């Protein structure tokens, strides 16, 4: 059984890696992947061996929460969590300004000892209220042998606070007796927490925007429906009920401008244009711009909207069984999946925190060894700065944020990509094998086919709209198109010419399509197979990327990694272009995240002192840069909404 489960409490890639590792360690879980920006886990498990309740308890033990209860709204939980996070950030900023004012002497509160004690109390407020989650999470993680961003924050602020408390009460006795000046670092402690919280507020805003595609899809389904109590078409016998109370077989009425609540079969329809038909806008699901005529017996999908007239329909599929709910599941699963490069980043994140901790310790020892006891304060603050600045958040967000935006953008264009690997593979495609009938061409609905040989080719079929444009665009992208069909050579040649396809073959059996895909791959090509029928499934499965048309057979859609929900074939080159943009954004994010760490860690450690330059990042500025790096990656990924 596979299920997408919301996860609450993750803040960095190390967090998501910890949750993923814990889930995969549980008996009965065959495979689990966790998405940080998607805030979810895709879990394949055996219900006979492990329950969701057991998973929830195990994940709670390391400081996170799985939302498995039906009566808990993930949106409400996240809204409350965000409100609390924002409130903590505001309190932290107020306290930080006060601490800075006191430590800098802008706000006079008495002697140096009094100022330090006031700063200590304010710092306790920030740590105890605003930063409490860091310490609780770090303690739980360490208890289970795991580390994450919270570990670095807790360790760096804890060291800063402990050193400052020591100096507050024993600074004169220890450092003063040695003839040294001494300082407290409460301002650094509170600013670290403040910057991290501020960064998370901005990140959560960005993640919320990234999830807009799923919310848009979910928003297509209405919350209420008009339930009919009579079988009489014109009877005024409807009452408004929650959609969740509807069952299969119920009769519902939908009027112009209202959203269809279920997948159903029309039992009656009327409009001012046609007495026995209504016209339904299906563009949000299929991409078709013209409202479709719906008479008795026709199928209607949840989320579509009657543009004219009204209709009654018998519910065939309700709730999670509707096609719209299936689309939402596909998009969520895709956003929760991981590209191959992300798995490398996750492994790096697991060793990154211990490595950074070791580097901070090395920085401490190096300063102490070079400068002696006089350099101890500098050594401690340098080590703290290294701990703060090297948080792996930016690197961890680089891949999933870009993927999430890319997947959402594809869904908006009626392109359903089932996993991140398919999105990554699309950009490398250099050959497309496409079926003819039903994929490239459609039958002429006004033709009497009892006459298949006396009709001209153009009378029997017609190219799908924009088919030739799609082929030309693929050619401009360096992609060769091969058309395969079981039709006669004459017909295949004719439609290949119409579509601008140079490579074609008629009288093809399923084995022929499979052989062509295999041959192209053997020659070193990256192949996409586009089809819609049962006879295409073997080739779809064999290709590097299988692309099914949304109106094709269920088996073709199940086998394919990408489903085009519209008849517009321009979606294929659009998917290739989106793949290239998304993967390019991933590498761009990873590059800058890597550069950030390469530059920032030596600056925080004080490496420039070796070259006579007396400059290094303080813990406070290190926290600001760390937060800025994470936010910049998230915001950079959001550019995909406008450039792809």
N, C-alpha and C positions, 0 to 999 in steps of 0.2 A: 504494500500500500504506500502511495506517495502523497504527501500533504505539505502545503505551505503553511508554516506556523509563524505568526508575528513574534518578534523577540524585543523585549524592552530592556533598556539599560546599557546598550553597547555605545562606546564612545570613540573607539579607534580600531584599527585593523587587528591589533593584538587581542582586543576584546572579542571580535568576531572569530578570530582564529581559535581563541580559548573555547568559545561556545561550540564551534565546529569540532574541535578535537574531543571535547567532552561527549558530544552526541555520538560521534563515530566510535567512541570507546564503549558505548552501552551495548549490552547483549540484546539482540533483536533488531538493532539498527544496522541496515546493510550499507547505507550511504547517506551522508548529510553534507550540504553546502550552506554556508551562512553568508548573507549579503548585508554589509554594513549600511549603505545608503538605503537599501530596500527594507531594512529593519526586520528581516525575516529569515527563516531557515527552511530549506527544501529538504524534507526528511523522507527517506524510503525505509519502511520498517515493517516488521511482522507483528500484527496486533495480538497474535497468539503468544508471543514471547515478551512483549513490552507494551505498556499502555502509555497514553499521552500524559497521564497523571505522574507516572514514574519519571518520564523525561522531564516534566516540569520541576519535580522535586530535585532531581540531579542537577539541573541547570540553576535552580535557586541556591543550591549549596555553594556555587562559585560566584554568586552575586548578580545573576540575571533572571529574567522572568519570561516564560513562554505563556502566551495568551491562548489558552485552549478552551476557556469557558464561552459558551454561546451567548451568555447574558452580559459579557464584558465587551464593550465597544473599544476597539483598538484606537479609533479616532479620538474618543473621549479620553482614554488613558494618555495618549500622546499630547492632547490639548492641555490636559492638567499638568503633565510633566513639563511641557514647554512653559506654561504660565509660572510654575515653581522655579524653573531654571532662570527665566527672565527676572523674577523677583529677587532671586539670590544674586544675580549679576548686578542689579541696581543697588542692593544693600552693600555688596562688595565694593562698588565704585564709591559710594558715600563714605564707607569706612576707609578706603584707600586714600581718598582726598584728605580726610582728617589725619591719617597717619603720616602722609607725606607733609602735610602742613605743620604737624608737630615736629617731625624729625628734621625738617628743613628750617625750623624756627619761624615759619610764616605765622603760626598760631602759638602765642606764648602761653604756656601752662605752668610755668614755674622753673624750678631747677632742672638740670640735666637728668637727675634721678627721677624726678616727677614726670618729665616728658617721656622717659623710657617706660615707666610704669603705666602711663596712659596709653602709650602705643601697644604695650603688652596686652592690656585689656581689650583694646579694639581688635588686635590681631586674633585674640581668642574668639571673639565674636565671629570674625570672618572664617576662621578655621572650623569652629564648632557648628555654625549654621550654614554658611555658604559652601564650605569645602568638606563638610562631613562625609559626603558620598565618596570622595576620593579615598579617604582613610578606611572606610568600611569596605569598599571594593578592593582596595589594595590588600587589606588583611585577609579577606576571603580568598583572593587569588593566590596569595603566597601560601595560605594553608593547604592549597591544592597543587602547589608547585607550578603555578602559572604567574605570568607577569603581563603588564600592559601599561597604557599611558597613565592610568591612575597610580600605578606603582611609582613612576617617575615623579609625578606631581606630589604624592605623599612623601616620598623620600626627600625631594629637594626642599619643600616647605618645612618638613619636620626638622631637617638639619639646620635650616636658616633660623627657625624658631628656637630650637634648643640652644644654638650658639648665642643667639640674642639674649635669651633668658640668663644664660651663664654670664654674659658680659654685664647684664643689668645689675646683677647682685654680687658678682665677684670680679668684675672687670678691673676695678682699681687695685684690688688685692693681688691679682695675678699679673695682668699686663702693665698696670701702673707701677708695680714694684720692679718691673723689668725696664722701666723708663719708656714704655711703648704707649702710643695713643691707641684707643680702642673705640669701636662703634657697635651699634646694634643694627640689625637688618630686618626689622619688622616691616619696613616699607617694601622690601623685596619679597618677603613672604606673602603679604596681602596682594601685591601687584601680580605675582605669579598666579594666584587663585583667580584674581579679577580678570586677567587677560585670558586665561584658559576658559573661564565661564563665558566671557564675551565671545570668544571664538566659537564656542559650542552653540551659543544663541544664533550666531550668523550661519553656522553650518546647518543647524536644524531648519532654519528658514530656507536655505538652499536645497536641502534634502526634500523638504516639503514641496518646493517648486518642482523638483525632479519627479516627484510622484504624481504630478498633476495629470499625466496621461491616464493612469489607472483610475484616479478620482473622476476624470472626465468620462471614462467608460462606465464606471459604477453609477455616475449621475444620470446615465441614459435610462436606467430602470426606475420607474416611478415607485413611490412608497405606498400608494393606495390605488384601488381599482374599483370600477363600477360592476358589482356583482348582480347578475340578473336572476330573478326568482321565477320567471315564467319563460316558456318556450316561444311565446308570441313575439314576433319581431318588433312590433310597434308599441308594445305594452310599456307603460311608464312604471316599471316595477324594479328599478335598480336602487341599490344602496351602496354607499361608499364603505369599503372594508380595507384593512391592511393587506398588502400583497402577500405577506407571509402566511395569511390564513387561507389562501387559495389552494385548491387541489386539482389534480387532473380530472377533466370532465366538466369542471365548472364553466358556465357561460358568462362571459364578461362583455361589456359594451365599451367601445372606444369612439370618441368623437374627434372631429377635426381639431388639431393642435394639441391633443393629449398623447401621452406616450403609451404604447402598447405594453401591458404588464407581464405577458406570458408569451411563450411560443404556442401558437394555436392554429386551428383550422377555421376559416370563415364559414359561419352558418347563414349569415345574412348581411347584405351591404347595400348602401344606396348613397347617391350624391345628386347634386343638381344637374350634373352633366350626363350621368348614366343612372337610370333607376335601379339597376341591379348590381352596381359596382361602386366601390370607394377607391380612392387613389392614395397610396401610402408612400411617404418619403422614407426610403431605405438607405439614403446616402451615408448616414453615420455608421452603418454596418457594412454595406457593400461598395460604397463610393459612387453608386449610380445617381446622377444628378436629377433624372426625370422620375417623378412619382410613378410607382408601379400600380397597374390596375389590379384590383382584388375583388373577385367574385366568390360566390359560395363554393367551398371546396379548396380555395387557395390557401397557401400557408403564409403566416405572418409571424415575424420575429419580435421578441421583446426588445424594447428600446426604440423601435421605429415609430413614426408619427403619421397618422392620417392627415394628408394635406387638404383633402376635400371629402365631404360626406361623413358618414358614420358607419360603423360595422359592429357586428357581434361575432364572437369567435369562441370555440370550444377549446379550453386549455388542454394542450397536449404535453407540454413540459413547463414546469414552474420552478421558481427559486433557483437553486444551484444547477438544475438540469437544463436551463435555457442556453441557447447558443451564445447569448451575450455573457452569461456567467462563465461559459467555457472560454471565451475570448479573454475575459479578465484573468482567469486562471493561467492561461498561456502567457500573457504579458507578465504577470507576477512571477511565474516560474522562470521566465527568461531573465527578468531583472535580478532574480535571486541566484541564477547560474553564474558560473565563473569562466572567464576566458583562460586559456592555458597560461598566459603571462601572469595572471593574478595568483595562481597557485605558487609560482616562484616567489612572488612578493610576500605571500602569506608565510611561507617558510622563512623568508628573510626576517619578517616581523617578529617571529617567535624567538629568534636568536639576537635580534637587534637590541632589545631592552637589556638583557644580561651583558651584551657587549658594551653598551653605553655606560652601564653601571661600572664595568671594569675600567673603561676609559676615564670616568670621573674619579675613580679611586687612584688611577695612575697619575692623573692631573694633581690630585691632592698630595701624593707622595713626592712628585717631581718638584712642586713648589716648596714643600717642606725641606726636601733634601738640598735644594739650591739655596734657599733663603734662610734656613734654620728656623728657630722658634719665632723670630720676628715676622716670618712670612706665613705663619699659621692662619691668621684671619684671611689673608689673600688666597691661601691654598683652599680653604673651606669654601669661600665664595666662588672661586674658579670652578671647583668641582660641582657646586650647585648649578652654576650657569650651564655647564656641560650636560647635566642631567635634564635640565629644562629645555634647552635649545634642540636637543637631538631626538625629541619625541617623533616616532615614526608615523604620525597621523597623516601627513601630506602624502607620503609614499603609499600608505594603505588606502587612501581615498582616491588615488590617481586613476586606477582601473575601474572600480565599481561605479564611481560617479559618472564617468564618461559612458560606460555601458548602460547605465540606467537612463540617461538622457537619450542615448542613441536608440534603445529599445522603445522608449516612449514616443520618440519622433517617428519611428517606423510604424508604430500602431496608429498614430494619427494619420498616416498615409495609407492605411488599410493594408499594411504589411505585417503579418504576425511571424516573428522570429522566435523559434522555440527555445534556443539556448545561445549562450554567448559564443560558443565555438563556431556556430553557423554564421553569426554576425562577423566574426573575425575572418572566417574563410571566404566570405563573399567577395572581399576586396581582391583576392588572388585569382578569381575566375578569369579564364581567357578563352573558354569555349562554352557555348550554350547549346544543348540539344533540346529541341522543342517539338512537341507533338503538334499535328495539324488540327484535326477535327476536335472542336470543343475548346481548344487551347488558343490556336492562332485564328481559326475561322469559326463562325457560328452558322447554323442552318437558317435559311430564309423561312420565317414563320408563315409566309403567305403562299407557300408553294405546295402543290398537291404532289406528294412524293410517290403516289401510285403510278406516276408517269416518269424514276431515278435516272432512264437513258435518253428520252426525247428532249430533255431540258438542257439548256446551255449551262456551262459551269458557273457563270456569274448569277444564274437564276437559282441555283441550288444552294449556294453558300455565299457568304460575304465575309470579308476580313473584319476582325474586331476593330473598333475605333482606335486610331493611333498605333495600329500594329506596325505599319511601315516606319513610322517615326521612332518607335521603340527599337526596331532592328537597326536603324541608322545610328541611333544613339549608342547602342551596344558596340557597333562597329567603330564609332569614334572613341570609345573607351578601350579599343584594342581587343575586342571580344568577337570571335567568329561564331556565327549562328549556323546550326545544322538542323534542318527540318526532316523529321521522320514521320511516315504515315503508312497506314495499311491501304490507303486509297490507290487508285490506278496511277500509273506513271504520268499520264496526260494531265490529270487533275492536280497532282502534286507539283508538276513543272509549272502549271498555270499559276497556282497560288504562291509558289516560291518566287516567281517573277513579280507578282503583285506586291509581295511583302519585301522585295529586295534582298532575298536570301540566295546566296550563291551555292551553298552546299545543301543538297536535298536527296531524298531517296524514297521511292514509292514501294507499294506492296510489301511493307515491313511487318514482320511478326514481332511479338515481344522480345524474342531472342535476338533479333536484329538490333533493336534499340540498346539492349544490354551489351551486345558485342561492340557497338560503336562507342559507348561510354567507356568500356574496358580498354578499347584500342587507343582512344584519345588520352586516357590516363597513362597507359603504357608509354605513349610518346612524350610524356612529360607535361601534358596539359592539366590545368585545374578545371574540372568540368562541373557545370550545373545542368541538371535535367529538369525540364519544365513539362508537366503533364497533368492530366485530370482524371484518368481512368484506371481501372484495375490492370489493364495491359501495360500501364506505365510504371507499376509499383516496383518491379525488379530493377529497372533502370534508375528510378528515384532513389532506391536504397543504395545502389552501387556508386552513384555520383558523389563528388566531394560535397556538393550542396544539392539537395532535392527540393524543388519548388513546385508546390501544388496550387492549382487554381481553386479559389474558395467555393465554386459551384461544382467542383468535381466530386468523385466518390469519397466516402468516408475513409476507405482503406488507403487511398492515395494521400489524403490529408494526414492520416496517422503516420505514414511512412516518411513523408517529407519533413524537412527541418524548417522550411519557410512556406507560409501560406499567403497567397495574394487574394485578398477578399474582394477585389474588384476585377472587372473584365479589362481594365486599362493595363495593357502590357508595359506601359511606360514605368510601371512600378518596379519592374525588374532592373533596368539601369539605375533607377532611383535607389533601390536597395544596395546595389554595388557601390554607388557614390556615397551613400550613408555609411556603409561599412568602412570605406577608405577614410572618411572624415573622422569616424569614431575611433578607429585604431590609431590614426594619426594623433588624435587628441590624447589617447592613452599614453603614447610614447612621449608626447610633449609634456604631459603632467609628470611622468616618471623622470624625465630628464631634469626638469626644474626642481623636483623634490630631491633628487640626488645631488644636484649642484648646491641646493640650499644646505644640505647636511655637510657636504665637503667643505663649504666656505664657513659655515656657522660654528661647527665644532672646534676648529682650531682657534677661531676668534674668541670663543667662550673660554677656551683653555688658557688663553694668553700667549699663544704661539708667537705673536708679533714682538713680544718682549725680547725674543731671541735675536731679532734683527734690529734692536734698538728703538723700536716704535712702541711707546708706552700707551697702548690702547687694547682694550678687550671688552667684550660684551658683559655687562652686569647681569645678574639673575633677572632683574626686572625687565630689561630690554630683551633678554633671551626669551622670556615668556611672551612678550609682545610679538617677536619675530616668529616664534613657534605657532602662535594663534593665527598670525597673518598668512603663514605658509599653507595651513590647512584650508583657510577660507579662500585663498587665491586659487587653489586646486579645484575646489567646489565651484567657484564662480567661473573659472576657465572652462570647466566641463559644460556649464550651462550655455556657453556660447554656441554649442552644437544646435541649440534651438533655432539659431538665426543664420548659421553658416552652412548647415548641412542641407 
